[in-house]
Amino acid sequence: MKKPQVVIVGRPNVGKSSLVNRLAGKRVAVVEEHRGVTRDRKAVEMDWNGVTFDVVDTGGWLEVGDSLESKVSKQAEAALSEADLVLLVVDVTTGLVDEDGHAARWALKSGKQVALVVNKVDDEIHEAASWDFMRLGAGEPHTVSAQHGRGTGDLLDFIVAELGQQIAVEEASEADDDGALRVAIVGRPNVGKSTLFNQLIGEERSVVHDMPGTTRDAIDTVVQTDVGLIRFIDTAGMRRRAKTEAGLETYAVLRSLDALDRADIAILVIDATVGATGQDQRLAERISAAGCPSLVVLNKWELIPTEERDSVLETVGIKLAFLGDAPVMKTTAVSGKGVHRILPALSIAAADYVKRVPTGALNRAIRDIQIKQPAPTGKIRYAVQGAIEPPTFTLFVSGKIPSTYMRYIERSLRERFELGNQPIRVRVRTE
């Protein structure tokens, strides 16, 4: 799959190449450097926070010029046509000049997403002057000093957050049909997903293969376990740095949502020391909407004082009500404590998810349930199971059945047929 392209443009001598060199410095692992069609167009592959992309350095764009400048401009135009994100670089020390305006109009006219980068901002005085470039119409300035590295980390965080909305989805591998149980490990950054993942596929297990998954960052690891073949879809590659803007965490959640689309079961990992956050609630809501079985893993449990643990569990239960009675596993992934309970829980959840109840047994249960506690209004005449994944029951009723009684029916069916804690659906059709 083609990597996202971040193209750096602007008039000559504003520090574009210096910015590329700074971005590809010690902060970023540069995998390789390759030249394009001419010397004036060069792509550098970079990796930042688990996201791989190309930064394309251009020789500068001028509206008019000699034959050499025209060739350089054509290379910049060719790079722009393939861009996923354009960085328009200007020089704060020279101020806004006509050539900046020409370059800005050209970049914006392309229809590509353009971000304004003001270079050579070494102090607060230049910081204030950078706002003059707002007149270019390319949005608020991202201030950097390519020479000294000032602001380049924040710029990389911004790039990754923007590319997160654009990264193409790779076609799922044929190996995805190997019958393995697909388990997505999702959660906010820095909650211990990667550590938990490593514990689950520990050296005592046979790792069948690692392969790219549906998203660029997820890695499918197929493991032969005591409970069968499991394909772990790990989304732990994203890390939120101390000064990362909120958009980066949003991108991490988007990656988790993509992973859920392929999963049979979701493991939602939460930092017990922080508790359930708004992003955790969003993920829980998505899991619930998909009807996907789930486990909630409260990681770093040993760091919670004993007297506070009941309160933590109660709060998590309230905030993650979307997941109903999903099992809550308490672990400390660093030491491995509690992790051994996860695989058996996954096996049980998978079996419950595809459980089918014979029609005769289902209707006997409905009869017994109504005899034990008749509905205050209406009556259930008969029922069928219309689907699995999750088990879905349709009740044919006369009259109106109160919602409280429907919850009683759902709970009774779950207990009668040992459907566990995984989601089931109960629908009503009125005759």
VMD Tcl script that draws the C-alpha trace (Angstrom):
set ca {
  {0.00 0.00 0.00}
  {1.18 3.48 -0.91}
  {2.44 5.37 2.11}
  {0.89 8.75 2.90}
  {2.78 11.60 1.28}
  {3.61 14.78 3.21}
  {4.89 17.32 0.68}
  {6.91 20.36 1.77}
  {6.49 23.36 -0.53}
  {7.26 27.06 -0.52}
  {9.45 29.57 -2.28}
  {13.19 28.82 -2.41}
  {15.45 29.40 0.59}
  {12.86 29.29 3.37}
  {14.50 26.24 5.01}
  {12.51 23.38 3.50}
  {15.45 20.97 3.26}
  {16.64 21.94 6.73}
  {13.17 21.11 8.04}
  {13.27 17.70 6.39}
  {16.67 17.01 7.89}
  {15.45 18.06 11.32}
  {12.30 15.90 11.07}
  {14.45 12.96 10.03}
  {16.88 13.48 12.90}
  {17.28 11.62 16.17}
  {13.62 11.96 17.09}
  {12.51 9.88 14.12}
  {13.73 6.49 12.85}
  {14.54 7.01 9.18}
  {14.19 3.70 7.37}
  {15.53 4.73 3.99}
  {16.13 7.68 1.73}
  {15.33 7.53 -1.97}
  {15.48 10.04 -4.77}
  {12.64 10.90 -7.06}
  {12.61 11.78 -10.74}
  {15.16 14.58 -10.37}
  {17.56 15.83 -7.72}
  {15.06 18.52 -6.77}
  {12.44 16.11 -5.48}
  {13.39 13.73 -2.70}
  {11.28 11.49 -0.46}
  {12.34 10.44 3.03}
  {10.47 7.64 4.78}
  {9.77 8.40 8.43}
  {8.13 6.69 11.36}
  {6.59 8.70 14.19}
  {4.48 7.20 16.96}
  {3.93 4.05 14.93}
  {2.80 5.83 11.75}
  {4.95 5.50 8.62}
  {4.83 8.17 5.94}
  {6.98 9.84 3.29}
  {8.12 13.44 3.60}
  {8.77 14.81 0.14}
  {11.23 17.69 -0.14}
  {10.78 19.95 -3.15}
  {13.20 22.48 -4.57}
  {10.83 25.39 -4.22}
  {8.07 26.85 -6.37}
  {8.13 30.12 -8.29}
  {5.37 31.55 -10.46}
  {7.92 32.77 -13.00}
  {11.60 32.05 -13.52}
  {14.27 30.79 -15.87}
  {14.28 27.32 -17.42}
  {15.94 25.72 -14.39}
  {13.48 27.30 -11.96}
  {10.63 26.15 -14.18}
  {11.87 22.58 -14.01}
  {12.13 22.80 -10.22}
  {8.59 24.19 -10.04}
  {7.29 21.36 -12.22}
  {8.80 18.85 -9.82}
  {7.05 20.60 -6.95}
  {3.78 20.45 -8.88}
  {4.23 16.73 -9.51}
  {4.84 16.11 -5.82}
  {1.82 18.21 -4.89}
  {-0.47 16.13 -7.09}
  {0.33 13.05 -4.98}
  {0.21 14.76 -1.58}
  {-1.98 13.68 1.31}
  {-0.86 16.70 3.35}
  {0.98 19.82 2.21}
  {3.26 21.83 4.47}
  {3.60 25.39 3.19}
  {6.90 26.68 4.64}
  {7.68 30.39 5.03}
  {10.55 32.32 6.61}
  {9.70 34.55 9.57}
  {13.00 36.46 9.36}
  {12.22 37.87 5.91}
  {8.56 38.39 6.60}
  {5.71 37.96 4.15}
  {6.81 38.50 0.53}
  {5.00 38.28 -2.80}
  {6.49 34.87 -3.61}
  {4.92 33.46 -0.42}
  {1.53 34.64 -1.62}
  {2.05 33.04 -5.03}
  {3.11 29.73 -3.46}
  {0.16 29.80 -1.05}
  {-2.38 30.43 -3.80}
  {-0.86 27.64 -5.87}
  {-0.92 25.16 -2.97}
  {-4.47 26.03 -1.90}
  {-5.73 25.89 -5.48}
  {-4.69 22.24 -5.64}
  {-7.49 21.29 -3.26}
  {-5.06 19.41 -1.01}
  {-5.01 19.86 2.75}
  {-2.50 22.65 3.45}
  {-0.86 23.50 6.78}
  {1.19 26.66 7.33}
  {4.67 26.16 8.82}
  {6.61 29.27 9.86}
  {10.32 28.49 10.03}
  {13.22 30.17 11.86}
  {11.08 31.02 14.90}
  {13.82 31.02 17.54}
  {12.26 33.24 20.20}
  {9.05 34.88 21.40}
  {9.54 37.96 19.20}
  {9.54 35.83 16.08}
  {6.67 33.82 17.55}
  {4.50 36.94 17.58}
  {5.58 37.87 14.05}
  {4.49 34.48 12.71}
  {0.84 35.52 12.92}
  {1.37 37.93 10.00}
  {1.37 34.90 7.71}
  {-2.29 34.24 8.53}
  {-2.96 36.53 5.55}
  {-1.92 33.66 3.27}
  {-5.20 31.88 4.04}
  {-3.54 28.61 5.06}
  {-4.76 28.60 8.65}
  {-2.98 29.13 11.94}
  {0.82 28.91 11.86}
  {2.84 25.98 13.17}
  {6.02 27.64 14.39}
  {9.34 25.79 14.18}
  {13.06 26.34 14.06}
  {14.53 23.74 11.75}
  {18.03 24.75 12.82}
  {17.48 24.33 16.55}
  {14.63 21.79 16.57}
  {12.16 24.12 18.27}
  {8.56 22.97 17.67}
  {9.40 20.08 15.35}
  {8.09 17.41 17.73}
  {4.75 19.17 17.91}
  {4.73 19.47 14.13}
  {5.26 15.71 13.77}
  {2.42 15.07 16.21}
  {0.20 17.31 14.09}
  {1.19 15.47 10.90}
  {0.36 12.08 12.41}
  {-2.99 13.31 13.73}
  {-3.95 14.68 10.30}
  {-2.82 11.60 8.42}
  {-4.85 9.45 10.79}
  {-7.99 10.50 8.95}
  {-6.50 9.62 5.57}
  {-4.50 6.43 5.95}
  {-5.84 3.93 3.46}
  {-7.19 0.59 4.62}
  {-5.31 -2.41 3.28}
  {-7.22 -5.33 1.88}
  {-7.61 -8.02 4.53}
  {-5.30 -10.95 4.00}
  {-6.58 -14.30 2.83}
  {-5.00 -15.71 5.97}
  {-7.75 -13.93 7.87}
  {-9.97 -16.90 6.93}
  {-7.85 -19.45 8.78}
  {-10.58 -20.05 11.36}
  {-8.75 -18.27 14.14}
  {-10.76 -16.38 16.75}
  {-10.17 -12.68 16.01}
  {-9.53 -10.68 19.16}
  {-8.99 -6.90 19.07}
  {-7.06 -5.30 21.92}
  {-8.32 -1.73 22.11}
  {-8.08 1.20 24.48}
  {-6.54 4.61 24.93}
  {-2.77 5.11 24.53}
  {-0.55 4.19 27.48}
  {-3.03 1.96 29.31}
  {-0.81 -1.12 28.92}
  {-2.19 -2.68 25.72}
  {1.23 -3.49 24.35}
  {2.41 -5.06 27.59}
  {-0.78 -7.11 27.83}
  {-0.39 -8.16 24.21}
  {3.16 -9.36 24.87}
  {2.00 -11.34 27.90}
  {-0.78 -13.00 25.90}
  {1.55 -14.13 23.11}
  {4.40 -14.98 25.51}
  {7.34 -17.15 24.54}
  {5.66 -20.28 25.86}
  {3.17 -20.05 22.98}
  {3.72 -20.82 19.34}
  {3.47 -17.66 17.24}
  {2.27 -18.73 13.80}
  {2.97 -15.46 12.01}
  {2.91 -11.68 12.18}
  {1.32 -9.83 9.30}
  {-0.08 -6.39 8.47}
  {-3.72 -6.04 9.40}
  {-6.49 -3.88 8.04}
  {-4.96 -0.64 9.29}
  {-1.38 0.46 8.81}
  {-0.58 0.26 12.50}
  {-2.35 -2.89 13.59}
  {-0.37 -6.14 13.49}
  {-2.18 -9.47 13.40}
  {-0.41 -12.11 15.45}
  {-1.82 -15.62 15.12}
  {-1.10 -17.75 18.16}
  {-1.80 -21.41 18.87}
  {-3.12 -21.50 22.45}
  {-4.63 -24.05 24.79}
  {-8.09 -22.82 23.77}
  {-7.41 -22.89 20.01}
  {-6.06 -20.61 17.30}
  {-6.36 -16.91 18.15}
  {-5.62 -13.95 15.91}
  {-4.73 -10.97 18.10}
  {-5.29 -7.64 16.41}
  {-2.94 -5.41 18.37}
  {-3.52 -1.66 18.15}
  {-0.91 -0.75 20.73}
  {1.54 0.97 18.37}
  {0.32 4.51 19.03}
  {1.87 6.37 21.92}
  {0.76 9.76 23.16}
  {3.69 12.02 24.00}
  {3.60 14.58 26.78}
  {2.86 17.52 24.49}
  {0.65 15.75 21.99}
  {-2.54 17.54 21.08}
  {-5.94 15.94 21.62}
  {-6.16 15.03 17.93}
  {-3.52 12.34 18.34}
  {-5.50 10.49 20.97}
  {-8.56 10.80 18.75}
  {-6.56 9.14 15.99}
  {-5.59 6.30 18.31}
  {-9.28 5.69 19.02}
  {-10.05 5.75 15.28}
  {-7.48 3.00 14.79}
  {-9.15 0.99 17.53}
  {-12.52 1.43 15.85}
  {-11.06 0.07 12.61}
  {-9.71 -2.96 14.46}
  {-13.13 -3.64 15.95}
  {-14.62 -3.96 12.48}
  {-12.63 -7.18 11.99}
  {-12.89 -8.62 15.50}
  {-14.98 -11.46 16.86}
  {-14.26 -10.36 20.44}
  {-12.92 -7.12 21.89}
  {-10.65 -6.67 24.89}
  {-11.12 -3.13 26.20}
  {-8.07 -2.22 28.27}
  {-8.46 0.51 30.88}
  {-5.87 2.04 33.17}
  {-7.31 1.30 36.61}
  {-5.38 4.19 38.12}
  {-7.22 6.62 35.83}
  {-10.58 4.90 35.50}
  {-12.96 4.97 32.55}
  {-12.65 8.15 30.49}
  {-14.76 9.68 27.74}
  {-12.65 7.92 25.11}
  {-13.19 4.59 26.91}
  {-16.93 5.26 26.85}
  {-16.79 5.94 23.14}
  {-15.05 2.64 22.52}
  {-17.52 0.81 24.76}
  {-20.41 2.33 22.85}
  {-18.92 1.19 19.55}
  {-18.37 -2.34 20.87}
  {-21.97 -2.45 22.07}
  {-23.32 -1.16 18.75}
  {-21.41 -3.89 16.92}
  {-22.94 -6.56 19.18}
  {-19.42 -7.78 19.77}
  {-18.62 -9.85 22.89}
  {-16.16 -8.08 25.11}
  {-13.91 -8.33 28.10}
  {-12.98 -5.30 30.18}
  {-9.41 -5.46 31.49}
  {-8.60 -3.15 34.37}
  {-4.84 -2.98 34.08}
  {-2.38 -1.77 36.74}
  {-4.79 -3.14 39.35}
  {-2.09 -3.66 41.97}
  {-1.56 0.11 42.08}
  {-5.08 0.67 43.42}
  {-5.27 0.81 47.25}
  {-7.42 -1.98 48.66}
  {-9.92 0.41 50.23}
  {-10.52 2.13 46.86}
  {-11.05 -0.93 44.68}
  {-14.81 -1.32 45.19}
  {-15.30 2.32 44.28}
  {-13.22 1.91 41.11}
  {-15.23 -1.11 40.02}
  {-18.52 0.66 40.68}
  {-17.48 3.74 38.70}
  {-16.26 1.68 35.75}
  {-19.52 -0.30 35.77}
  {-21.56 2.89 35.60}
  {-19.48 4.55 32.87}
  {-19.29 1.40 30.73}
  {-22.94 0.46 31.05}
  {-22.97 0.11 27.25}
  {-21.26 -3.27 27.71}
  {-23.88 -4.69 30.06}
  {-22.49 -7.61 32.04}
  {-19.19 -7.92 30.22}
  {-16.65 -9.68 32.46}
  {-14.20 -7.37 34.22}
  {-10.71 -8.83 34.52}
  {-8.25 -7.27 36.96}
  {-4.65 -7.55 35.82}
  {-1.17 -6.18 36.18}
  {0.28 -6.77 32.73}
  {3.85 -5.85 33.73}
  {4.07 -8.76 36.15}
  {1.55 -10.95 34.32}
  {-0.72 -11.21 37.33}
  {-4.30 -12.05 36.34}
  {-3.47 -12.34 32.62}
  {-3.85 -16.15 32.67}
  {-7.62 -15.75 33.17}
  {-8.11 -13.91 29.88}
  {-7.73 -16.79 27.40}
  {-10.32 -19.05 29.12}
  {-12.69 -16.08 29.29}
  {-12.23 -15.49 25.55}
  {-13.03 -19.14 24.85}
  {-16.23 -19.00 26.90}
  {-17.31 -15.74 25.28}
  {-16.74 -17.17 21.80}
  {-18.83 -20.25 22.56}
  {-21.68 -18.17 24.02}
  {-21.63 -15.88 20.99}
  {-22.58 -18.67 18.59}
  {-24.87 -20.63 20.90}
  {-28.18 -21.73 19.36}
  {-31.23 -22.75 21.42}
  {-33.66 -25.32 19.97}
  {-37.11 -23.84 19.29}
  {-38.87 -26.38 21.50}
  {-36.58 -25.72 24.47}
  {-36.91 -21.96 23.94}
  {-40.73 -22.04 24.02}
  {-40.79 -24.28 27.08}
  {-38.56 -21.72 28.77}
  {-40.88 -18.85 27.75}
  {-43.85 -20.78 29.15}
  {-42.11 -21.49 32.46}
  {-40.92 -17.91 32.79}
  {-44.46 -16.55 32.33}
  {-45.92 -19.04 34.78}
  {-43.38 -18.00 37.40}
  {-43.93 -14.28 36.82}
  {-46.77 -13.31 34.43}
  {-46.49 -10.05 32.54}
  {-48.64 -7.23 34.00}
  {-50.00 -6.59 30.51}
  {-49.81 -8.57 27.28}
  {-48.64 -12.13 26.72}
  {-45.80 -13.86 24.89}
  {-47.33 -16.48 22.60}
  {-44.16 -18.08 21.21}
  {-40.53 -17.34 20.41}
  {-37.81 -18.23 17.88}
  {-34.09 -17.69 17.71}
  {-33.48 -15.90 14.46}
  {-29.72 -15.48 14.55}
  {-26.43 -16.00 16.35}
  {-23.46 -13.65 16.76}
  {-25.01 -12.53 19.04}
  {-27.89 -14.88 19.93}
  {-31.03 -13.05 18.83}
  {-34.53 -14.03 19.98}
  {-37.81 -12.82 18.52}
  {-40.89 -12.88 20.77}
  {-44.36 -12.90 19.22}
  {-46.68 -11.15 21.65}
  {-50.23 -9.97 22.04}
  {-50.70 -6.66 23.78}
  {-47.93 -4.41 25.06}
  {-45.14 -5.88 27.16}
  {-43.49 -3.41 29.61}
  {-39.76 -2.80 29.21}
  {-39.13 -3.95 32.78}
  {-40.69 -7.31 31.97}
  {-38.57 -7.57 28.82}
  {-35.45 -7.17 30.95}
  {-36.77 -9.96 33.16}
  {-37.22 -12.17 30.09}
  {-33.72 -11.43 28.86}
  {-32.17 -12.16 32.23}
  {-34.17 -15.40 32.58}
  {-33.18 -16.64 29.11}
  {-29.55 -15.85 29.81}
  {-29.66 -17.89 33.04}
  {-31.74 -20.75 31.63}
  {-29.50 -21.40 28.64}
  {-26.22 -20.34 30.25}
  {-25.58 -17.58 27.76}
  {-22.98 -16.01 30.01}
  {-22.23 -12.31 30.11}
  {-22.07 -11.72 26.38}
  {-24.66 -9.66 24.51}
  {-27.96 -11.15 23.46}
  {-30.78 -9.44 21.64}
  {-34.47 -9.85 22.36}
  {-36.90 -8.42 19.82}
  {-40.66 -8.15 19.94}
  {-43.25 -8.57 17.21}
  {-46.85 -7.74 18.03}
  {-49.55 -9.94 16.52}
}
mol new
graphics top color blue
foreach p $ca { graphics top sphere $p radius 0.5 }
foreach p [lrange $ca 0 end-1] q [lrange $ca 1 end] { graphics top cylinder $p $q radius 0.2 }
display resetview
